[in-house]
């Protein structure tokens, strides 16, 4: 009897209610407007989002980290359409994953979530209106994947340090730490304005290396941050700027039934992995993301040297952070 009561108590009721509402509303809208034909038109998008949404729910990478390079460089989708789609679809998929996280009471760091989110919302607005016109999408993506690969290299060596003390949250948070988190959120928000993702992985790097926060705590925390960021981004582009195209909405509608399942599935599997296996999973994502981007971008000598330079600079940067990490008292 106790086992049955425990299973009922731990059952993610909120997630299943959310799932029922989303799928019911989606089916009713599609049927009323006779839109089921768009599923065939967007089959490549749907397949991409099977993997993208799973990654979004299981790692500090948003689904746009998978979708953006494939859409822009392989499927010839315009960068602004890919970015807006990322905000739109993550507002469903990452909300699904966040509800699952909260419903299952998966451990998160609320100080990290609150202060980074505040900075991130300001950064998203700043980046949307001032930075987007200045950055070439291909160069930005090259910087993006190269920097995270350098982080993965440093994280690997961090885990080889047997004296490393891992915590489930920021210890003895002070005003200086709050300022750091606000600034990280501001920069991360600017990054997200370009790709539809970025604040999650950018701040995750700092949390793990500087604050020694457990990756399995930092990851669901970063998912909640990206959820709030992406809902705001969707609202900004759909309601305020109004630059969401009909093609973007059709892609969004096509993928809703996929992401609402696969994002929380990724979260569920991530929570079952040991810290060691989860770290290996992160290394794999960073490597595949980089190799995949290089295959799609096919950079020339100049851009290849730029990528190598970014990786070296990133290793030095993250190593300095690691060597000067916050002292745990």
C-alpha positions in Angstrom: 0.0 0.0 0.0 2.8 2.4 0.9 4.5 1.7 -2.5 1.3 2.4 -4.3 0.8 5.7 -2.4 4.4 6.7 -3.1 4.0 6.1 -6.8 0.8 8.1 -6.9 2.5 10.9 -5.0 5.5 10.9 -7.4 3.5 10.7 -10.6 3.9 13.8 -12.7 0.3 14.9 -12.8 0.9 18.5 -13.7 2.9 17.4 -16.8 0.2 15.0 -18.0 -2.4 17.7 -17.5 -0.3 20.1 -19.5 0.3 17.4 -22.2 -3.5 16.8 -22.5 -4.3 20.5 -22.8 -1.6 21.1 -25.4 -2.4 18.1 -27.6 -6.2 18.7 -27.3 -5.8 22.4 -28.3 -3.4 21.5 -31.1 -5.6 18.8 -32.6 -8.7 21.0 -32.4 -6.9 23.9 -34.1 -5.4 21.7 -36.8 -8.8 20.0 -37.6 -10.7 23.2 -37.6 -8.4 24.8 -40.0 -7.7 21.7 -42.1 -3.9 22.0 -41.6 -2.8 18.4 -41.3 -1.2 18.7 -44.7 1.6 20.8 -43.3 3.0 17.8 -41.5 4.1 16.3 -44.8 5.6 19.6 -45.9 7.7 19.9 -42.7 8.8 16.3 -42.3 12.5 17.3 -42.2 11.7 19.9 -39.5 9.9 17.3 -37.4 12.7 14.8 -37.6 15.2 17.4 -36.6 13.1 18.4 -33.6 12.9 14.8 -32.3 16.6 15.1 -31.6 16.6 18.8 -30.8 13.8 18.6 -28.2 15.4 15.6 -26.5 18.7 17.5 -26.2 16.9 20.5 -24.9 15.3 18.5 -22.1 18.4 16.5 -21.2 21.2 19.0 -21.4 22.0 22.7 -20.9 21.7 23.1 -24.7 18.5 24.4 -26.1 16.9 22.6 -29.1 18.1 25.5 -31.2 21.7 24.3 -30.8 20.7 21.4 -33.0 18.0 23.0 -35.1 19.6 26.4 -35.9 22.6 25.1 -37.9 20.6 22.4 -39.7 17.8 24.8 -40.6 20.1 27.7 -41.7 22.9 25.8 -43.4 21.4 22.5 -44.6 17.6 23.2 -45.1 18.3 26.8 -46.4 15.9 28.4 -43.9 16.6 32.1 -43.2 18.4 32.8 -39.9 15.6 35.0 -38.6 13.0 32.4 -39.4 15.1 29.7 -37.6 15.6 31.9 -34.6 11.9 32.8 -34.3 11.0 29.2 -34.7 13.4 28.3 -31.9 11.6 30.7 -29.6 8.2 29.4 -30.6 8.8 25.7 -30.3 10.9 25.9 -27.1 8.0 27.8 -25.5 6.1 24.5 -25.8 8.9 21.9 -25.4 11.0 23.5 -22.7 7.9 24.5 -20.8 6.9 20.9 -20.9 10.4 19.9 -19.5 10.2 22.6 -16.8 6.8 21.5 -15.6 8.2 17.9 -15.5 11.2 19.2 -13.5 9.1 21.1 -11.0 6.4 18.3 -10.8 9.1 15.7 -10.0 10.8 18.0 -7.6 14.1 17.6 -9.4 16.8 19.6 -7.6 17.5 23.1 -8.9 19.3 26.2 -7.7 16.8 29.0 -7.3 19.4 31.8 -6.8 20.9 30.8 -10.2 17.5 30.8 -11.8 16.2 34.1 -10.5 19.2 36.4 -11.0 20.3 35.0 -14.4 16.7 35.2 -15.6 16.4 38.9 -14.6 19.6 39.7 -16.4 18.6 37.5 -19.4 15.4 39.3 -20.1 17.2 42.6 -20.3 19.9 41.0 -22.5 17.3 39.5 -24.8 15.7 42.9 -25.5 19.2 44.6 -25.9 20.4 41.9 -28.3 17.2 41.9 -30.3 17.2 45.6 -31.0 21.0 46.4 -31.2 23.1 43.2 -31.8 21.2 41.1 -34.3 21.9 43.5 -37.3 25.6 43.5 -36.6 26.4 39.8 -36.5 26.8 37.4 -39.4 24.9 34.2 -38.6 27.6 31.8 -39.8 30.4 33.5 -37.9 28.3 33.7 -34.8 27.5 29.9 -35.0 31.2 29.1 -35.5 32.0 31.1 -32.3 29.1 29.4 -30.5 30.2 25.7 -31.1 33.9 26.4 -30.8 33.5 28.1 -27.4 31.4 25.2 -26.0 33.8 22.7 -27.2 36.6 24.4 -25.3 34.3 24.3 -22.2 33.8 20.6 -22.7 37.6 20.1 -22.7 38.1 22.0 -19.5 35.1 20.2 -17.9 36.8 16.9 -18.7 39.9 17.9 -16.9 37.8 19.3 -14.0 36.3 15.8 -13.5 39.7 14.2 -13.4 40.5 16.4 -10.3 39.7 14.1 -7.4 39.8 17.0 -4.9 37.0 18.8 -6.7 34.2 19.6 -4.3 30.8 19.5 -6.0 27.8 21.3 -4.5 24.1 21.4 -5.3 23.8 25.1 -5.1 25.9 28.3 -4.8 27.4 28.3 -1.3 27.2 31.6 0.7 25.8 33.7 -2.1 26.8 37.4 -1.7 26.1 40.6 -3.5 29.1 40.1 -5.7 27.7 36.7 -6.8 24.4 38.3 -7.5 26.1 40.8 -9.7 28.0 38.1 -11.5 24.8 36.2 -12.2 23.0 39.3 -13.4 25.9 40.1 -15.8 26.0 36.5 -17.0 22.3 36.6 -17.7 22.6 39.9 -19.6 25.3 38.4 -21.9 23.5 35.1 -22.2 20.3 37.0 -23.2 22.2 38.8 -25.9 23.4 35.4 -27.2 19.9 34.0 -27.1 18.6 36.9 -29.2 20.8 35.7 -32.0 20.1 31.9 -32.0 17.0 31.4 -29.9 19.2 29.7 -27.3 22.5 30.4 -25.5 21.8 31.8 -22.0 21.4 28.3 -20.7 24.7 26.8 -21.8 26.6 30.1 -21.3 25.6 30.4 -17.6 25.8 26.6 -17.1 29.5 26.8 -18.0 30.2 29.4 -15.3 28.0 27.6 -12.7 29.9 24.3 -13.1 33.5 25.7 -13.4 33.4 28.7 -11.1 30.8 27.6 -8.4 31.4 23.9 -8.7 27.7 23.3 -8.9 26.7 19.7 -9.8 25.9 19.4 -13.5 22.7 17.5 -12.7 21.5 20.5 -10.7 22.8 23.2 -13.1 21.2 21.5 -16.1 17.5 21.5 -14.9 18.1 25.0 -13.5 19.3 26.2 -16.9 16.3 24.5 -18.6 13.9 26.6 -16.4 15.9 29.8 -17.2 15.7 29.1 -21.0 12.0 28.3 -20.7 11.3 31.8 -19.3 13.6 33.4 -21.8 12.1 31.6 -24.7 8.5 32.4 -23.8 9.5 36.1 -23.5 11.3 35.8 -26.8 8.3 34.3 -28.5 6.1 37.1 -27.2 8.6 39.7 -28.3 8.8 38.5 -31.9 5.1 37.4 -32.3 3.3 40.3 -30.5 5.7 43.3 -30.2 8.0 43.1 -33.3 5.5 40.9 -35.3 8.1 39.3 -37.6 6.9 35.8 -37.3 6.2 34.5 -40.8 3.4 32.1 -41.8 6.2 29.5 -42.6 7.4 29.8 -39.0 4.0 29.2 -37.6 3.5 26.2 -39.8 6.8 24.7 -38.7 5.8 25.4 -35.1 2.4 23.7 -35.4 4.0 20.7 -37.1 6.5 20.1 -34.2 4.3 20.7 -31.2 3.3 17.0 -30.7 6.9 16.0 -30.9 8.5 18.4 -28.5 5.9 18.1 -25.9 6.9 14.4 -25.5 10.7 14.4 -26.2 11.8 17.3 -24.1 10.5 15.9 -20.8 11.7 12.4 -21.9 15.2 13.9 -22.1 14.8 15.4 -18.6 13.6 12.0 -17.3 16.6 10.1 -18.7 19.1 12.9 -17.6 17.8 12.5 -14.0 18.4 8.8 -14.1 22.0 9.0 -15.2 24.9 9.1 -12.7 26.9 12.3 -12.6 29.8 10.5 -14.4 27.6 9.2 -17.2 25.8 12.5 -17.5 29.2 14.3 -17.9 30.2 11.8 -20.7 26.8 12.6 -22.3 27.7 16.3 -22.3 31.1 15.7 -23.8 29.4 13.7 -26.6 27.0 16.6 -27.3 29.7 19.2 -27.5 31.8 17.1 -29.9 28.8 16.1 -32.1 27.6 19.7 -32.2 31.1 21.0 -33.2 31.7 18.2 -35.8 28.2 18.6 -37.2 28.5 22.4 -37.5 31.9 22.0 -39.3 30.4 19.5 -41.7 27.5 21.8 -42.5 29.4 25.1 -42.6 32.4 23.7 -44.3 34.6 26.7 -43.4 37.6 27.7 -45.4 41.1 28.1 -44.1 40.3 31.5 -42.6 37.2 30.5 -40.7 38.9 27.2 -39.6 41.8 29.2 -38.1 39.3 31.4 -36.4 37.6 28.3 -34.9 40.9 27.0 -33.6 41.8 30.4 -32.2 38.4 30.5 -30.4 38.9 27.0 -28.9 42.3 28.0 -27.6 41.1 31.3 -26.2 38.1 29.5 -24.7 40.3 26.9 -23.0 42.5 29.6 -21.5 39.4 31.6 -20.4 37.7 28.7 -18.7 40.9 27.5 -17.2 41.4 31.0 -15.6 37.9 30.8 -14.2 38.6 27.3 -12.9 41.8 28.4 -11.2 40.1 31.4 -9.6 36.8 29.7 -8.7 34.9 30.8 -5.7 36.4 29.5 -2.5 33.9 27.4 -0.6 33.9 28.2 3.1 
